[in-house]
Amino acid sequence: MRQAAAAMLALIAAGPARADAGLATLYTWHCSGCHGAGGHGVPAAGIPDLHDAGSYVALPEGRAYLAQVPGISQSQLDDATAARLLNYVLARFSAGSLPAGFAPYTAAEVGLLRANRASDAETRRAAILAALKRTGRLGDSRDYINPR
């Protein structure tokens, strides 16, 4: 019983995720629950494959959306750490789909975007993906617009 109490106190004392936690660990804590360890998501359930996330940042609304998903916007990460995590996810899973001239997320940008959390994520994502398809930035190989 004492060991369990000590472990609980250690977790409470740790507080919010620390900025110096490794990015792979932060990914596990904040993203892998939905997107999985390999970032493939569950397309049939409407959880996107992060290998396509680089395409999103080609559109202002897509860039905003990535910072407003629950794993980022509702986390206790500070804005600088959230920006680092977003940039890590993009580099790890979708570097090949990033637009030319991609500018990494900054703490200031993430702070502004997180203040406006995503509502109706599925509808917003569908609109972003439709716009990406119209502009030829996302092929038909990944269709999450009507995944069911």
Backbone torsions as a table, in degrees:
resi	resn	phi	psi	omega
1	MET	NA	-40.9	178.8
2	ARG	-64.0	-37.8	179.9
3	GLN	-65.0	-40.5	178.5
4	ALA	-64.4	-42.3	178.9
5	ALA	-64.2	-41.9	179.0
6	ALA	-63.8	-39.7	178.3
7	ALA	-65.2	-41.2	178.7
8	MET	-63.3	-42.5	177.9
9	LEU	-63.4	-38.5	178.3
10	ALA	-63.2	-40.8	178.0
11	LEU	-65.8	-42.3	179.0
12	ILE	-64.5	-43.0	-179.4
13	ALA	-64.8	-29.0	-179.1
14	ALA	-66.1	-28.8	177.3
15	GLY	61.4	-152.1	-179.4
16	PRO	-61.1	160.4	178.9
17	ALA	-54.2	134.0	-177.5
18	ARG	-79.5	144.7	-178.9
19	ALA	-63.5	-25.1	-177.6
20	ASP	-91.0	3.9	175.3
21	ALA	-63.6	143.6	179.3
22	GLY	-59.8	145.6	-177.4
23	LEU	-64.0	-35.5	176.9
24	ALA	-63.3	-38.7	177.7
25	THR	-66.7	-43.7	178.0
26	LEU	-62.1	-38.0	175.9
27	TYR	-59.9	-45.8	179.8
28	THR	-58.9	-45.4	-177.4
29	TRP	-68.3	-39.7	-168.5
30	HIS	-109.2	-13.1	-172.9
31	CYS	-128.6	-36.1	-170.6
32	SER	-69.8	-19.6	177.9
33	GLY	-58.2	-34.6	177.9
34	CYS	-101.7	-44.6	-172.2
35	HIS	-90.1	-9.8	179.2
36	GLY	78.6	164.4	-177.9
37	ALA	-61.1	-33.4	-178.7
38	GLY	-92.2	1.9	176.8
39	GLY	75.7	14.3	-175.0
40	HIS	-85.1	-11.3	178.6
41	GLY	62.5	-160.8	176.5
42	VAL	-137.0	80.1	-175.0
43	PRO	-52.7	-37.5	-179.1
44	ALA	-63.6	-22.6	178.0
45	ALA	-101.2	6.3	178.8
46	GLY	83.6	13.2	177.5
47	ILE	-98.2	109.4	-170.9
48	PRO	-66.7	155.0	172.8
49	ASP	-77.2	124.0	-178.2
50	LEU	-70.2	-10.1	177.0
51	HIS	-68.4	-13.3	176.2
52	ASP	-100.0	-3.8	-173.9
53	ALA	-60.7	-30.7	179.2
54	GLY	-60.5	-31.1	177.7
55	SER	-65.6	-34.4	-176.8
56	TYR	-58.0	-39.8	-173.2
57	VAL	-71.7	-3.2	175.0
58	ALA	-71.7	-19.3	179.5
59	LEU	-115.6	137.4	178.9
60	PRO	-54.7	-41.0	-179.9
61	GLU	-69.8	-29.1	176.0
62	GLY	-72.8	-40.9	177.2
63	ARG	-61.7	-44.2	178.9
64	ALA	-63.1	-44.2	-177.2
65	TYR	-56.2	-43.4	-177.9
66	LEU	-61.2	-33.6	178.9
67	ALA	-82.5	-9.2	-176.1
68	GLN	-107.7	0.1	177.5
69	VAL	-68.5	154.0	-173.4
70	PRO	-54.6	-39.1	-178.1
71	GLY	-62.2	-22.9	177.1
72	ILE	-102.2	-54.4	-172.3
73	SER	-68.0	-29.6	-177.5
74	GLN	-102.2	6.3	179.3
75	SER	-80.4	166.6	175.5
76	GLN	-92.7	11.4	177.3
77	LEU	-65.6	142.2	172.3
78	ASP	-71.9	164.0	-174.2
79	ASP	-61.2	-38.1	-179.9
80	ALA	-65.1	-41.5	179.8
81	THR	-70.1	-39.4	177.2
82	ALA	-61.6	-40.7	177.5
83	ALA	-63.2	-43.9	177.8
84	ARG	-60.6	-40.7	-179.8
85	LEU	-66.1	-44.6	176.6
86	LEU	-58.4	-46.0	-179.7
87	ASN	-64.5	-36.8	176.9
88	TYR	-63.3	-47.4	-179.7
89	VAL	-60.0	-44.4	179.7
90	LEU	-63.6	-43.4	-179.8
91	ALA	-69.2	-39.4	-176.1
92	ARG	-72.4	-43.9	-171.1
93	PHE	-104.7	-25.2	-172.5
94	SER	-142.6	35.0	179.1
95	ALA	-56.9	-35.2	-178.5
96	GLY	-70.1	-18.6	-179.7
97	SER	-104.3	4.5	176.8
98	LEU	-68.8	140.6	178.7
99	PRO	-70.4	154.8	176.2
100	ALA	-58.3	139.2	178.8
101	GLY	77.8	15.4	179.7
102	PHE	-53.0	130.0	174.8
103	ALA	-103.3	123.7	179.2
104	PRO	-58.3	153.1	175.1
105	TYR	-62.9	144.8	174.5
106	THR	-112.1	162.7	177.9
107	ALA	-59.9	-42.2	-179.3
108	ALA	-62.9	-44.3	179.4
109	GLU	-62.8	-46.7	-179.4
110	VAL	-61.8	-39.9	177.9
111	GLY	-59.2	-43.2	178.5
112	LEU	-67.4	-43.5	-177.4
113	LEU	-69.4	-38.5	-178.7
114	ARG	-68.0	-21.7	179.0
115	ALA	-66.5	-20.8	179.9
116	ASN	-116.9	81.9	-176.0
117	ARG	-65.1	147.4	-179.4
118	ALA	-64.1	129.3	171.1
119	SER	-114.6	148.2	-177.0
120	ASP	47.4	61.4	-175.7
121	ALA	-55.5	-39.2	-177.0
122	GLU	-63.8	-42.7	179.1
123	THR	-66.7	-43.3	179.4
124	ARG	-63.4	-43.9	-179.6
125	ARG	-63.2	-41.2	179.1
126	ALA	-60.3	-42.2	179.5
127	ALA	-65.4	-40.0	178.9
128	ILE	-65.5	-45.9	-179.5
129	LEU	-65.2	-37.8	176.7
130	ALA	-62.8	-42.0	178.3
131	ALA	-65.8	-39.5	177.9
132	LEU	-64.2	-40.3	178.2
133	LYS	-66.1	-42.1	179.5
134	ARG	-60.4	-34.8	-178.0
135	THR	-91.0	2.2	178.0
136	GLY	77.6	15.6	-178.0
137	ARG	-91.0	-6.4	179.3
138	LEU	-142.6	119.5	-179.0
139	GLY	-74.3	179.0	-179.2
140	ASP	-80.8	-3.1	-177.0
141	SER	-66.8	-22.4	179.9
142	ARG	-127.1	98.7	-178.2
143	ASP	-109.1	100.0	178.7
144	TYR	-105.7	6.8	-178.0
145	ILE	-68.6	-43.2	176.8
146	ASN	-130.5	71.5	-171.7
147	PRO	-71.6	-17.5	-174.3
148	ARG	-88.6	NA	NA
